[in-house]
């Protein structure tokens, strides 16, 4: 029998970790002879109650391992106890790859072409203009050559508001590219906006590959020939939707793209990935722009501005971090549609790729069900957590003490997460993010020795044994930490450990070893004695 890991957010209810167990501590405890954490009294008698850092931990571990041999163990149990369930190594640090930017006016199929080139549906696509807003980079490969492909929002002339900021991001992408792929809708032909883009590309001096998109068959190739008038050379007829002609287009791009980048910089080995998450319009993009020191992503008062996750290497307190801006997590994913639906899926993927998530909450508003769902999503994904209350500088001094008490009550289920009060708009106290991030990541990487863990559980069970249920009492036989990132503990026992008792163990683990900012997973494997 295997008991699934205990989630810290049971059914979305917010309760203290030991809530269901606190009353059980008053139940009649069994006699000491029936409650040792060792599998046998003989083994337990060999374990001195010495200093936790002394040799007694190792002695206890050896004794418990010997006693565990009397129980039926599965192959994965033996692999776990033998330390064969190792963890994956670090990925190689990315190189400074040449950069190919994909530009064009809105709704010509840039993101569809990007998805076709990288071979997966990564960029958010919808059959309406203005879906992509930020410049988003994706690693790509063609004919044995690796490069960075940059998707951009549609470029338009004489626009204001959010469209103007989208156009600015496209212009930045051109300036930072080694070559540009200019996408034009062949079914429409060259427009005045396309001609404006051509003038901008000529001023940039970058090599350009002209892509005539939406050429779905031989009859439409005549439409593509009209694009010679743009003066950018041969137009390559392509159907990004069906893949027609993309091979010839990429061959031409590889001939144009230099082998060494002029504008790209190598990403140093090991920058920790930080996902900025929260419901729409809480200030995620503003925070990224502030820590990056530039207008890296589009910011607007309209909720849901960001759709594609945006990576940016930033330096805080002399250390580099990879920050990832994400789309706001809405009330229910299945209630969204189109671009918002796919943006929600990309956000979940970005969380799973990150190591730590900064959950942004709005200090000027009460904690909402959406906020609770965001925190739950991050905890369930196993990422380390930092809670950041944005717009704190706008709070009245007299209001802050009352707000602190409200926060303690609202976030009782994640008391273990470090919290910082910041202002994404002004940068107030954003430097406090670094200690909180480092603390959470250190907890996420923490490993407790098997001997120390079993000594801890032995003392815990002796002090507070599992309550009797039906005249029976499960005994903890052995425990080990199966992995880190997040810390996952496996307990071998003679019977089922109730959820309340597992929450009690988690609380005491945190009190003893810290784990501030990291979720903890505790699973129980019930094993019976071998039949002789």
C-alpha positions in Angstrom: 0.0 0.0 0.0 1.3 3.4 -0.9 -0.2 6.7 0.5 0.1 9.7 -1.9 2.1 12.7 -0.7 0.1 15.0 1.6 -0.8 18.3 -0.1 -0.6 21.5 2.0 -3.8 22.8 0.5 -6.5 20.2 1.1 -9.5 20.9 -1.1 -8.6 24.6 -1.1 -9.4 24.8 2.7 -7.1 27.0 4.7 -6.3 25.4 8.0 -3.3 25.0 10.3 -1.1 22.0 9.5 -1.8 20.3 12.8 -5.5 21.1 13.0 -6.8 17.5 12.7 -4.1 16.2 15.0 -4.0 18.6 17.9 -7.0 17.0 19.6 -5.5 13.5 19.1 -2.5 14.4 21.4 -4.9 14.1 24.3 -5.9 10.6 23.4 -4.5 7.8 25.6 -1.0 6.9 24.5 0.1 3.3 24.2 2.8 2.0 26.4 6.3 2.7 25.5 6.8 -0.9 24.5 4.3 -0.5 21.7 5.5 2.9 20.3 9.2 2.8 19.5 10.2 4.2 16.1 12.6 1.2 15.7 11.2 -2.0 14.1 12.1 -4.1 17.1 12.9 -3.5 20.8 16.3 -5.2 20.3 17.2 -2.7 17.6 15.8 0.2 19.7 17.9 -0.8 22.7 21.0 -0.4 20.7 20.3 3.3 20.0 21.7 5.7 22.6 19.9 8.9 23.2 23.0 11.0 22.7 23.6 14.2 20.9 21.7 14.5 17.6 24.9 15.4 15.7 26.9 12.6 17.3 27.5 8.9 16.2 24.1 7.9 17.7 22.4 9.0 14.5 24.5 6.6 12.4 24.0 3.8 15.0 20.2 4.4 14.9 20.2 4.3 11.1 22.1 1.0 10.9 19.8 -0.6 13.5 16.7 0.5 11.7 17.9 -0.7 8.4 18.7 -4.1 9.9 15.2 -4.3 11.4 13.6 -3.3 8.1 14.9 -6.5 6.5 12.2 -8.4 8.4 9.5 -6.6 6.3 8.2 -7.2 2.7 9.9 -4.6 0.5 9.3 -3.9 -3.1 12.0 -3.3 -5.7 11.5 0.5 -5.7 11.8 0.3 -1.8 15.2 -1.3 -2.2 16.2 1.2 -4.9 15.2 4.1 -2.6 17.1 2.6 0.4 20.1 1.9 -1.8 20.2 5.5 -3.0 19.6 4.5 -6.6 16.9 7.1 -7.1 19.2 9.9 -8.0 18.3 13.3 -9.3 19.1 14.7 -12.7 22.1 16.9 -13.2 22.1 20.5 -14.1 21.4 21.5 -17.7 24.2 22.8 -19.8 24.5 26.6 -19.8 23.1 28.0 -23.0 25.6 29.5 -25.5 25.4 32.9 -27.1 23.5 31.9 -30.2 22.8 34.1 -33.3 19.5 35.9 -33.1 16.8 35.8 -35.8 13.9 38.2 -35.2 10.5 37.6 -36.8 8.7 40.9 -37.5 5.7 42.2 -39.5 2.4 44.0 -39.1 -0.4 42.4 -37.0 -2.1 39.1 -38.0 0.3 38.1 -40.8 1.1 34.7 -39.0 4.3 35.5 -37.2 3.6 33.4 -34.1 2.2 30.5 -36.3 5.5 30.6 -38.2 7.5 30.6 -35.0 5.7 27.5 -33.7 6.3 25.8 -37.1 10.0 26.5 -36.9 10.5 25.4 -33.3 8.4 22.4 -33.9 5.8 22.9 -31.1 3.0 25.1 -30.1 4.8 27.5 -27.8 3.8 30.9 -28.9 0.1 31.9 -28.2 -1.8 32.0 -31.5 -5.4 33.2 -32.2 -7.1 34.2 -35.4 -7.2 37.9 -34.6 -4.6 40.7 -34.6 -2.6 41.8 -31.6 -2.3 38.5 -29.7 1.5 38.7 -29.3 2.6 41.8 -27.4 6.1 41.2 -26.0 9.3 40.0 -27.7 9.7 36.3 -26.7 12.8 34.2 -27.4 12.8 30.5 -28.3 15.8 28.2 -29.0 15.6 26.7 -32.4 17.6 24.5 -34.7 17.8 23.9 -38.5 20.3 21.9 -40.5 22.5 21.3 -37.5 22.7 25.0 -36.6 21.3 26.4 -33.4 19.9 29.9 -33.1 17.5 32.0 -31.1 14.2 32.8 -32.7 12.5 36.0 -31.4 8.7 36.4 -31.8 7.4 40.0 -31.8 4.1 41.8 -31.7 2.7 43.4 -34.8 4.3 46.7 -35.8 2.0 49.5 -36.8 2.3 53.2 -37.8 0.9 56.1 -35.7 -0.6 54.0 -33.0 -1.1 54.9 -29.3 -1.6 53.1 -26.0 -0.7 49.5 -25.8 -0.2 49.1 -29.6 2.5 51.7 -29.5 4.3 49.9 -26.7 4.0 46.6 -28.7 5.6 48.3 -31.7 8.4 49.6 -29.5 9.2 46.1 -28.4 9.3 45.0 -32.0 11.8 47.8 -32.8 14.0 46.7 -29.9 13.9 43.1 -31.2 15.2 44.3 -34.6 18.0 46.3 -33.0 19.1 43.3 -30.9 18.9 40.8 -33.8 21.7 39.5 -36.2 19.1 39.0 -39.0 15.4 39.7 -39.5 12.7 37.6 -41.0 10.0 40.0 -42.4 6.6 38.3 -42.7 4.1 39.6 -45.1 0.6 38.3 -45.9 0.8 37.3 -49.6 -3.0 37.1 -50.0 -3.2 40.8 -49.2 -0.1 42.0 -50.9 2.2 44.8 -49.8 0.5 47.5 -47.7 1.5 51.0 -46.6 2.4 49.5 -43.2 4.6 46.9 -44.8 6.4 49.7 -46.7 6.9 51.5 -43.4 8.4 48.4 -41.9 10.8 48.1 -45.0 12.0 51.6 -44.4 12.7 50.8 -40.7 14.5 47.6 -41.7 16.7 49.5 -44.2 17.6 52.0 -41.5 18.6 49.2 -39.1 21.1 47.8 -41.7 20.2 44.2 -40.7 20.1 41.4 -43.3 16.5 40.6 -44.1 14.7 37.4 -45.3 11.3 38.2 -46.9 8.6 35.6 -46.0 5.4 35.6 -48.1 3.1 33.8 -45.8 -0.3 32.2 -46.4 0.7 30.7 -49.7 -1.3 27.4 -49.3 -0.9 26.1 -52.9 0.7 26.7 -56.3 -2.0 29.1 -57.4 -1.2 31.5 -54.6 2.5 31.7 -55.6 1.6 34.4 -58.1 0.5 36.6 -55.2 3.9 36.1 -53.6 5.6 37.5 -56.7 4.0 40.8 -56.1 6.2 41.3 -53.0 9.3 41.8 -55.2 8.1 45.4 -55.2 9.2 45.9 -51.6 12.8 45.8 -52.8 14.0 43.2 -50.3 14.9 40.6 -52.8 13.3 37.2 -53.4 10.1 36.5 -51.4 9.9 33.0 -50.1 6.3 31.6 -50.5 5.4 29.8 -47.2 2.3 28.4 -45.5 3.2 28.6 -41.8 -0.1 26.9 -41.0 0.6 23.8 -43.1 4.5 23.9 -43.2 4.7 24.4 -47.0 7.9 26.1 -48.1 9.4 26.5 -44.6 12.4 24.4 -45.4 13.5 26.7 -48.3 12.8 29.7 -46.0 15.0 28.4 -43.2 17.8 27.4 -45.7 17.8 31.1 -46.9 17.8 32.3 -43.2 20.8 30.1 -42.4 22.7 31.5 -45.3 21.9 35.0 -44.1 22.4 34.5 -40.3 26.0 34.8 -39.1 27.5 31.9 -37.3 28.6 34.1 -34.4 26.3 36.6 -32.8 27.1 40.3 -32.6 24.3 41.3 -30.2 23.7 38.2 -28.1 25.5 37.5 -24.9 26.2 34.1 -23.3 24.0 33.3 -20.3 26.3 32.5 -17.3 26.1 29.0 -15.9 23.5 28.5 -13.2 21.2 31.6 -13.0 18.3 30.5 -10.9 14.9 30.7 -12.7 12.3 33.0 -11.0 8.7 32.9 -12.2 6.6 36.0 -11.5 3.1 34.7 -11.0 -0.2 36.1 -9.8 -3.7 37.0 -11.0 -4.0 39.5 -13.8 -3.0 43.1 -13.2 -1.1 42.7 -9.9 2.1 44.2 -11.3 4.2 41.3 -12.6 5.3 43.0 -15.7 6.0 46.3 -13.9 8.2 44.3 -11.4 10.2 42.7 -14.3 10.7 46.1 -15.9 11.9 47.6 -12.7 14.4 44.9 -11.8 15.6 44.7 -15.4 16.1 48.4 -15.5 14.4 48.7 -18.9 11.0 48.5 -20.5 11.4 44.8 -21.2 7.7 43.9 -21.4 4.5 45.8 -22.3 2.7 47.3 -19.3 -0.8 48.5 -19.5 -3.7 49.1 -17.1 -5.8 46.6 -19.1 -5.7 43.2 -17.3 -4.2 40.3 -19.2 -1.6 42.4 -21.1 1.1 39.6 -20.9 0.3 36.4 -22.8 3.6 34.7 -23.6 6.1 34.0 -20.8 9.0 36.4 -21.2 12.5 35.5 -19.9 15.0 38.2 -18.9 18.4 37.9 -17.3 18.7 40.5 -14.5 21.3 41.4 -11.9 20.3 42.0 -8.3 22.9 42.6 -5.6 25.7 41.4 -7.8 24.0 38.1 -8.7 22.3 37.2 -11.9 18.8 35.7 -12.0 16.6 34.6 -14.9 13.2 36.3 -14.3 10.2 35.0 -16.2 7.1 37.2 -16.5 3.9 35.2 -17.0 0.3 35.7 -17.9 -2.1 36.3 -15.1 -3.7 33.1 -13.7 -7.4 33.6 -14.1 -10.4 32.4 -12.1 -10.8 29.0 -13.9 -8.7 27.9 -16.9 -11.6 26.0 -18.4 -13.7 29.2 -18.4 -11.2 31.0 -20.6 -10.9 30.7 -24.4 -8.6 31.6 -27.2 -5.4 33.4 -26.4 -6.2 33.6 -22.7 -6.7 29.8 -22.5 -3.3 29.1 -24.1 -1.7 31.9 -22.0 -2.8 30.0 -18.9 -1.2 26.8 -20.1 2.0 28.6 -20.9 2.0 30.1 -17.4 1.7 26.6 -15.8 4.6 25.4 -18.0 6.7 28.4 -17.0 6.1 27.6 -13.3 7.2 24.1 -13.7 10.4 25.2 -15.5 11.2 27.7 -12.7 12.9 26.9 -9.4 11.2 29.6 -7.3 8.0 31.5 -7.9 7.4 35.0 -6.6 3.6 35.2 -6.0 2.5 38.8 -6.3 -0.5 39.9 -4.3 -2.1 43.4 -4.3 -1.8 45.0 -0.8 -4.6 47.4 -1.6 -7.1 44.6 -2.0 -8.2 41.7 0.2 -6.9 38.2 -0.6 -9.2 36.7 -3.3 -10.1 33.2 -4.3 -7.9 33.7 -7.4 -4.9 34.6 -5.2 -5.5 31.4 -3.2 -5.6 29.4 -6.3 -2.4 30.9 -7.6 -0.6 30.0 -4.4 -2.1 26.5 -4.5 -0.9 26.0 -8.1 2.7 27.0 -7.2 2.8 24.8 -4.1 1.3 21.8 -6.0 4.0 22.2 -8.7 6.7 21.8 -6.0 8.4 25.1 -6.6 9.9 27.1 -3.8 7.8 30.2 -2.9 8.2 33.9 -2.0 5.1 36.0 -1.3 5.4 39.6 -2.5 2.8 42.2 -1.5 2.9 44.8 -4.2 1.8 48.5 -3.8 2.7 48.4 -0.1 4.1 52.0 -0.3 0.6 53.2 -1.0 -0.7 51.8 2.3 -1.4 54.3 5.1 0.9 54.0 8.1 -2.0 53.5 10.4 -3.4 50.8 8.2 -0.3 48.6 8.0 -0.4 46.9 11.4 -4.0 45.8 10.8 -3.1 44.6 7.3 -0.2 42.6 8.8 -2.7 40.7 11.0 -5.0 40.1 8.1 -2.2 38.7 6.1 -1.1 36.3 8.9 -4.7 35.1 9.0 -5.2 34.8 5.2 -1.9 33.1 4.6 -1.9 30.7 7.6 -1.5 27.7 5.2 1.8 29.1 3.8 3.2 30.6 7.0 6.5 28.9 5.9 6.9 31.1 2.8 9.0 34.3 3.3 7.1 37.5 2.6 8.4 40.9 1.3 6.5 44.2 0.9 7.4 46.0 -2.3 6.4 48.5 -4.9 6.8 47.3 -8.5 6.1 50.7 -9.9 8.8 52.6 -7.9 11.2 49.8 -7.1 10.7 50.4 -3.3 12.2 47.5 -1.4 12.6 45.3 -4.5 16.2 44.6 -3.3 14.6 42.6 -0.4 13.6 40.0 -2.9 17.2 38.6 -3.1 17.5 37.4 0.5 14.0 35.9 0.3 14.8 34.1 -3.0 18.1 32.8 -1.6 16.4 31.6 1.6 13.6 29.7 -0.3 16.1 28.1 -2.8 18.4 27.0 0.0 15.4 25.3 1.7 14.4 23.8 -1.6 17.9 22.2 -1.9 18.1 21.1 1.7 18.9 17.4 2.4 18.7 15.9 5.9 20.9 12.9 6.6 19.0 9.6 7.1 20.5 9.1 10.6 19.5 12.6 11.7 16.0 12.2 10.2 15.4 8.9 12.1 16.7 10.4 15.3 14.3 13.3 14.9 11.3 10.9 14.3 12.3 8.7 17.2 12.2 11.6 19.6 9.0 12.9 18.0 7.2 9.6 18.3 8.4 9.1 21.9 7.0 12.5 22.8 3.8 12.2 20.7 3.0 8.7 19.5 0.4 8.2 16.8 -3.1 7.9 18.4 -4.7 4.5 18.8 -7.4 3.7 16.2 -9.4 0.6 16.7 -7.0 -0.7 19.3 -4.1 -0.6 16.8 -1.2 1.8 16.6 1.1 2.1 13.5 4.8 2.1 14.1 7.3 4.1 12.1 10.0 1.6 10.9 12.3 3.8 8.9 12.4 7.2 7.1 14.6 8.6 4.4 14.7 11.8 2.3 14.0 10.5 -1.3 14.9 13.8 -3.1 15.3 17.5 -2.9 13.7 20.2 -5.1 11.3 20.0 -3.3 12.3 17.9 -0.2 10.4 14.6 -0.4 10.3 12.3 2.6 9.3 8.6 2.5 8.3 6.9 5.8 8.0 3.1 6.1 5.4 2.2 8.7 3.4 -0.8 9.9 0.1 1.0 9.3 -1.5 4.0 7.8 -0.4 7.4 9.3 -3.4 9.8 9.4 -3.3 13.0 7.5 -3.4 15.0 10.7 -0.3 13.2 12.0 1.6 13.7 8.8 0.8 17.4 9.0 2.1 17.3 12.6 5.3 15.7 11.3 5.6 18.4 8.6 5.2 21.2 11.2 7.8 19.7 13.5 10.2 19.2 10.5 9.9 22.9 9.7 10.4 23.9 13.3 13.5 21.8 13.6 15.2 22.1 10.1 13.7 25.3 8.7 12.5 24.6 5.1 11.4 28.3 4.9 10.0 28.9 1.5 9.9 25.3 0.3 6.9 22.9 0.2 7.5 19.5 1.8 6.1 16.2 0.5 5.6 13.3 3.0 4.5 9.9 1.7 4.0 6.7 3.7 4.6 3.2 2.6 2.8 0.6 4.7 4.8 -2.7 4.8 4.0 -6.0 6.5 6.4 -8.5 8.1 7.7 -11.3 6.0 5.9 -14.6 6.4 8.2 -17.2 7.7 
